[in-house]
């Protein structure tokens, strides 16, 4: 069993900011203290010098890191975002434990790559931990983008899509993943955005890839469903990419109307952005 954790993300983020302010103060204080100790030499009355300041800084830094992991994890595990206290049962008691388990899971997956049935079992075993951002990021990093894309052809692609969402939404993936939305096959990208709630940034990158090089018969229904589930991301896309919006509207996908209604309804998102999105849709005959 995991650990039951309750966190108020807003209050926790405020605490992290306060810790950062104290760290900054300690960082400014330590050089002056070191200089004073060096000048006083044997006449310095203190015993530990500035070591205590360094330990305090390190304690705050480690606490910030752990608290950020807990905020990220609880926000991924709770499906509905609400203000106030969020509670969830964490798969792991610490981020280091999550990373260690993920690396072991990735090793098992890599060892089974030549056996489809075995690799499906190995990926399935990671399903219960995919919501932990640290686990997800360590798993994907150990697999590499190339192996990850290959695995999206399997029946456990939903597990992988959830893991990618957990890691990417929390900014835990390295630079080697930045080109995935541009280089992965269309089928893999559609699976990623339709099977899990990816970030609006990644969703927009996928949309541009799929729509900038449209192929006859390409199925964009998964993309439309992803935007229907993320109206604010759709609103931004409609406002900023009129050419691609026209291509998407021309598909006549049956889910488009509901997606447009949510993205353009009064009060949705920022007024200026919504108005630009409306103007583009109307000019393309989609209003």
N, C-alpha and C positions, 0 to 999 in steps of 0.2 A: 504494500500500500504506500501511496505517496503522502505528502505532507499537506494538510489543509491550511491554506494561506488566505488571509484577508488583507486587502490593501485598498486605500483610497488613492488612486493614481494621481489626482490633482495635488493632494497633500504630500504624497511621496516625491513628486517632481519639485515641489517647493522646498522640501527638505534637501534634495540633491543640490538645488541652487544655493541654499544656505551653506551647505558643506563646501561648495566651490568657492564661495566668498571667504570662508575661513581658511581654506587652502591657499588662496591668493594672499591673504594677510600673512600667513606663516611663511610663504615663499618670499615675501618682501622683507620680513623680519630677520630671517635666518642669516643672510649675508652680513648685515650690520652686527648681529650678535657674534658671528664667527670672527669678524674683524676686531671687535672689542676684546674677545677672548685672546686672540693672537697678540694684541697690543699689551694686555695685562700680564700675559705669560703666567709665571708662578703665583702672581698676586691675585689671579682670578679666584673668586670665592666659591663659584659653583663647582659641582663634582662631575656632572654629565655633559656640560657644555650645551651645544645645540642638538645633541642626539635626541632629546625629548621632543623637540620641535619636529624633527624628521619622522619620529615614530608617530606623532600626532597626525602629520600630513599623510603618512602611509595608511594609517587607520581610516582616515576620512576617505582616501582614494579607494581603498578596498570596499568600504561600506557603500560608497556611491555605485561602484561596479555591481555589487551584489543586489543593491536595491533596484538598479536599472534592469537587471535580469529578471527580478521578481515582477516589476511593473510590466515589462514586455510579455512575460509568460502569462500572467493572469489576464492581460488584455487579449491575448490570443485564445486562451481557453474559455473565456466567457463570450458566448456568441453575440449577445446584445450589449452594446456599450451604453452604460448608464452612469450618471454622476453619483459620487459617493462611494461607499465600500463595495468592492468586488471580492468575491470569494471563489476559490477553485482548489481542487486537489492537484498539487504539483506531482509530476512523475518522479522528480528527483529533488533531493534535499539541498543541492548546491550546483552551481553552474559547472564546476570542475567535474562533478559526477556525471552530469548530462553529456559533456564533451567526451569523457572517457567511454561511456556506453555507446555513444554515436560512432566513435572510431572503431569500436569492436563490431558494431552492426555493419559499417561500411566494409570492413575487412571480410565479413561473412558474405556480403553481397558480391564483392569482387571475386571471391573464391568460387562463387557459384555461377559466374557469367556464362559458362559454356553449357550449363544445364538449366533450361527454361523453368522446369518445375521447381528446382532448388532455389533459383533466384527469386521466383514468386514467393516462396515460403520465407526467404530471408528478408525481402522487402515488407512482406506482411507483418513480420515480427516487429518492425519499427513503427507500426501504425499507432500504437498507443502513446508514443512519445513525440510524434511529429508536431504537436502543438507547442512544444518547448523550443523557443527560438535558438537557444544555445545548442541544443541537441540537433535541431534541423540544420543549422549552419555548419556544425562540425561534420555531420553526415554528408552533406552536399560537397563540402570542401574536400573531404577524403575521397569522394567518388569522382570528382571533376565534372565540368560541364559536358564533356563528350560522353562519358559513361552515363550521366544523368539523362541526357537526351535519348540515348539508346534505350534506357529502361522505360521511357515513356511509351514505348510500344507494347508494354506488358499489361496484364489485367489489373495490376496494383498501381496504376498511374494516379489514382486519386490520393493515395498515401504520399506519393512524390509531389503532387501538386500542393498538398497541404503543407508539406515540409518546406517547399520553395516559398510559399506565401509567408510562413512563420519567419523564415530567415530573411527574405527580401524586404518585407514590410518594416522590419526592425533595423535595417541597414547593416546586417551582419555578414553579407557576402562580399568577397574580395573582388578586385578589378577584373579577374578572369571571367566573371559572370556578367559583366556589363554589356557584352555583345550578344548575349543569349537571345534577346528579343529580335535581333537582326539576323542571326545566323542559323537558328534552329529551324527545322522543317515546319511548314504551316500546320501540319497535324499535331505536332508536339506543342506548338504555341496555343492552338485552340484548346487542347486538353488542359494546359496549365490554367488558362483564364476561365474556362467553363466549369472546372471541377473544384476550384477553390477561389476564395475572394482575394485576388492579388491586389497590390497597391494600385492606386490610380495612375501613378507614373509608369509602372510596368505595363498596365493595361493600355495606356496611350501608345507606348512604344510598339506593342504587339499590333495594335490597330493600324498604325502607319505601315508596318511591315506587310500585313495582309492586304491592305488596300492600295499601297503604292505599286505593287506588282500583282494585280489581280489576274487570276488564271481562270479560264472557262470552267465552269462547274464547281469552283471552289465554294465550300460550305462556310458561310459566315454566320450561321445561326448561333454557334457557340459564342462568338464575339458579341452579338446583339444581346444574348442572355446575360453575359458578363456585365455589359453596360446597363442593362435593366436592373441589375442588382446593385449598381453603383452609380446612381443618378448624377451625383456631383462630378464624377470623373467624366461621364458622358457629356454633361453640360460644358465642361472645359474643352473637350474634344470638338464639340459642335462649334464652339466659339472660335477656336484657334486653327481649325483645319477645314476650311470650306470645300476644297477640292475633294478630299477624302470623304467628307460628309456627303457630297453628291454621289460618290460611288456607292457608299453604304445605303443611302436612301433609294438608289436605283435598283437595289436587290429586291425591294418589296417584301422583305422578310416579315412574316406575320407578327413577330414579337416587337417590331420597330415602333408601332403606334404607342404601346404601353410604355416603352422605354423613353420615347420622346415626351409623353405626357408627364412622366415623373421628373425628367430633367428640366422641363420648361414651365412647370406649374408655378403660379404666383408664390413668391416667398422662398423658392428653392435656390440655395446658393447665394452668391453675391449678385446684387441687382445689375451691375454693369456687365458682368460676364453672361448672365442670363439673357440680357437684352441683345448682346452680340450673337449669342447662340440662336436666339429667335430670328434675328435679321438674316443670318446665313440660311437657316432652314426655310424661311419664307421665300428668299430669293431663289431657292432651288426647287420650289414648288412642294415643299413638304409640310407647310403650315396648314 
